[in-house]
Amino acid sequence: MKTIEMQNKKGNTDFEPFYKVVEAQPHKLEEASEVLLEMVTSDPESTKNVAHLIKENYPDLYKAITALDETKDNGNLPSCCGGH
């Protein structure tokens, strides 16, 4: 909690515009997620940056994603993601 408070004081990050858009137009978050997914799947540097961000800041999410690789049911995934 203190880390987040310190980061907010340092960067003075204002999330209010983000929250307003998500509340008023929830589909915008879905669109943004699609853009992010496209960037991650098409640009190796973006993939590396997002992986690092997730690993460092969201360890539970990182563990869940890496656990997907350990599952044996990759039949529904496109070839780029472990399917055949």
Secondary structure, DSSP 8 states (H G I E B T S, - for coil): -HHHHHHHHHH----HHHHHHHHH-THHHHHHHHHHHHHHHH-HHHHHHHHHHHHHH-HHHHHHHHHHHH-S--TTS-GGGT--
